[in-house]
Amino acid sequence: MEVQALKRSASSADPLRQNIGRLIGLVGTQGFEQSLFEASRAATRCSHLTAFVSASKTPPRPVVAANAGPLPTARALADRYVKQYWHLDPANSFARSGGVPEQGATLRLRSGDINSPQYRNDCYTGVELEDRFSLLQPVGGKLYRINFYCRSHARGFGDDAIRSITESADFLMALLARHETASAIPQAPGSDSIAEQLRFLYPAMPAREIQICVGIARGLTSEGIAIEYGIALNTVLTYRKRAYARLGISSQNELLRCVLSHSRDDSHCHSPAPAVSSRINEKVFETRFTERDNLTH
């Protein structure tokens, strides 16, 4: 694995920069992902392109995932990578150690740098990927990363491809951050996302407590949860009490705030100061569930 501080360049001849106007116009739209990939492929001959955003208090998630060919291979790999292999990636170990400077960094990873055989096979050798070149940039408490992948038979990225990526780093990272913000429309969390968020924030939380919390967040009464999961009412009440104590909360509204605010600090769950992006959703949930929440206590 090779890590270097990112050197900025004022070059305007980079092939990626020829598409900057079109990409700016597509920020926040569904067309941005494919257009970014096509521009990147023309400049570097990459076969896959992914981008992720992560922060200390929220699960990582894919922002962009595209590839050559008719099948959405990059998206499937990105989803699997986040769920199963994120913690095994040397790039994330490097980021957690505080190694990414404010001006950003580049990181090159080859399949042989990965210690886990399963991760290496599922995300690299099994899909004929060998070389990954990444841009990393911290922005506003988040870490953004764009990954360019080269197939095994292509013998890795050449000097021209690396130069093309690094000379376009400024606008690529700015576009990615803007696209992630513009496309992150607040919405009510689904069952899977609630469970995933709770598992991320509270790894020691038992599966049954998570299950009960999901039911509560969906607006089910205690009786409804018991019927939904085929368990006794007293079991629901017991696990609800344990979950609320673990989270430092006492109502359904506070549970929803806890999930929506993405806070790891239990005091935030107990008396949250909701983020601006979550206030609309919290108002909707408060209005919708206040009466039902009172019925379940």
N, C-alpha and C positions, 0 to 999 in steps of 0.2 A: 504494500500500500504506500502510495506517495502523497504527501501533503505539502502544499506550499502556500505562502501568503499570496493573495490575488493581486496581481499588478494591473493597474488600470491603463487603458490606452485611449488616445483621442482619435484613433483611426476611423475614417468614415467609409473605407472601401470594403468593409467586411460584408460578405454575401448576405448574412442574416439581416443586416441593416437595410438592405434594399426592400425588405418587407415590413419595415417598422410602421409605416402609415396604415397599411392594411390590418396589421395586428392590433394597433391602437384602436381602430374602429370596431374590432371584434371583441374587445375586452368585456367580460361579463356575459358573453353569449355562448351558445353551444358551438358555434363555428370557430371559436378561438383555439380550442384544443387541436383540431385537425390542421388548421392553418399554421399553428406554431410547429407542429411536427413536420409538415411539408417544407417549411422554410428551413428547419433544422436539418432535415434529410438532404435537401439540396446543397446545403453548406458543408455538411460533415459526413454524409452517407451513413448516418446512424439508422439502425433498423427499428429501434424502440426509443420512446421518449416518455419519461415519467417525471412528475413533480409532486412534492409533498410539503405540507406545513405541519409543524409540531410546536408545542409549548410545554412548559413544565407541568401545567395543571390541566391539560386537555389531551385526549388521545390523538396520535398522529392520523392524518387522513390524506388520501390522494387528492390532488388538485387537477392534475393533467395526467392522462395515460393514453398513448396512441402508438400505433405501430404500422408497418407496411403489411399489406395483405388484407383479406376480407374478414378475418376473425379478430375479435377484440382481445387478443392475447395479452397485451400490455395492461389492460384494465383488470383482467382476471389475476394476473401476476401481482399487480399493485395491491389489490384487495387481500390476497393471500399473504403477501409480504408484511402488510401492516398487522394482520391478525396473528401471524405465526412467527415471523422472522425479524421483526423490527429490532428487537433487543440483541440479535446476533450479528447485526451489521456493524463492521468496524467503524463505519462512518458515524454511526450514532454513539458509539463509545467515545469517539473523538469529540463529538459535539457535547456530550454530557460532561466531559472533562474540562469544558470551557476553552477548548482549543480554537474555536472559530473567532477570528478577529473582527472588529467592527466593519472593516472594509470588505469583509467576505474572504472566501478561500476557495481553492480548487482542490479536488480530491480524486485521485485515480485508483480504481479498484479492479483487480483481475480476479477471475474465478478462483485461482490458486491462493488468494489472500483470505478466503473464507474457510474457517475451520470446521463448520458444521457440514457434514456430507449431505444431509437432507436439504438444507438451505441452498447449498451449492448446486445440487441437482435440480431442485424444483424451480429455482429462479435464474439459473445460469446454464450449466451444461445440458440439462434436460430440454432446454428450449434453444440450444445452440447460441447462447450469448457468452461472450468471453471478456470483453473490456467495457468498463463503465467509467465515464468521465463526468464529474459532478461539479456544479457550482453551489456554494453554500453562502447564505446571506442572512444575518439577523436583522429583523425589522420590527420595531414596536413590540418587543417581548416575544416575538415568534421567530422560528427559524425556518427559512424557506430553502428548499433544495431542488435543483433541476438535474436529472440524470439523463445522459446520452449513452445509449448502448450500441455496441458494435458486435456483429456476429463472429463466431469462431473462425469461419473460413476467410474473413476479411483481414485477419492479422492485426486487429486493433486499430486505434485511431492514429493517423499520421500527424506530423507537425502542423500541416496546413489546417487540419480539422481542429486541433487543439487551439491554434491561434484564432481561428474563426470564432470559437466558443468564448475564449477569454476576452477577445476584443469587443464582443457584444454583451459581456456580462452585465454592464450597468443597465442597459435597457431591458435585457431579458429578466433580470430579477425585479426590476420596477414593474414590468408588465405582469409578471406572475403574482406579485403582491397585490396589485390593483385588481387583477382578475379574481383572485381568491376572495378579496373583500367584496367586490361587486356581485359575485355569484353566491355568496353566503347569505341567502335570504332567510330571515328568521321563520321558523315553522315549529309546529307542535311536534315534540319528539315521539317516535313510534316505540313499540314495545322493545324491539331489538336494540335501538339506540339508547333507551333508558337503561336496559340491562348492561349493555356494553360500557356506558358511562359509569355506572355504579361499580362494576368490576374493576374499572381502571382507577377510580378514585379510592376505592376501599377494597384492596385485593383480598383481605381476610374475611370479607362479608360472605356468609354461607349462601349457597345457591337458593335455599328456601326463603331466606330473607329477601334476596333480590327478586324472587318470583312474587312475593307478597307486595313488595314496593312497586313492581311493574303493574300489578293489578290495581293498586291504589291510584297510581298515576293515570291509569286508563279511566278512572272514575267509577270503578266497581265498588259496591258496598262490601262489607266483610262477608255477608251472606253470599253475595255474588262471586267473590273470590273463592269461597269454599266450594261452591257449585262448579265454577270454572276449572279448578284444579283437582276436584274430587277429594277434598280433605275436610276435616271437621272444623266447625266454626271456632272452637276453642284453640285449635292449632293456628288458625289465621290470626286470632287476637294475640296469641303468645308471640308469634314471630313478628307481628307488627310492632308490638311493644319493644322487642329486642332491637329491631331495625331502627325505630325512632330513637331509642337510647343511644345506639351506636352513632347515629347521624347528628344527635343533639337537637332534634326537632320534636314537634308535638302535633303536627297537622299535615294534611295533604298538600296544602298550599306551600308550606315550607319544604316539603319533599320536592315539589316541582321547581321551586326556586333553587334548591340545591343542585338539581340536575341541569337546569337552564343556565345557572351562573358558572357551571364547570369549576367550582371551587374545591380545593383540597383541604381548606381550613374549615373544620367543623363549626367554628364560631360563625362563619359566613352562612352556613346552613341554618343555624339557629336564629340569626338576625341579619339577613343578607342585605347588602347594598347592591342591587342588581345592576349588571352592565347595561349600557344604553341599548345595545342590540337585543337584549332580552326583555326589556320593560314592556313592550307591546304584548309579547306572548304571555308574560306573567299576568298582565291585566286580563287577558282573555281567559286564562285558566282560573284566575280568582273569581271572575264573574260566573264562569260556567260551573265551578265545582264548590263554591262556598256552601250552598245549601246541602249538597250531597255529603260534603266533608263533615258538616255538623251532625248529620244523621248517623255517621259511622263512629262517633265518639261517645 
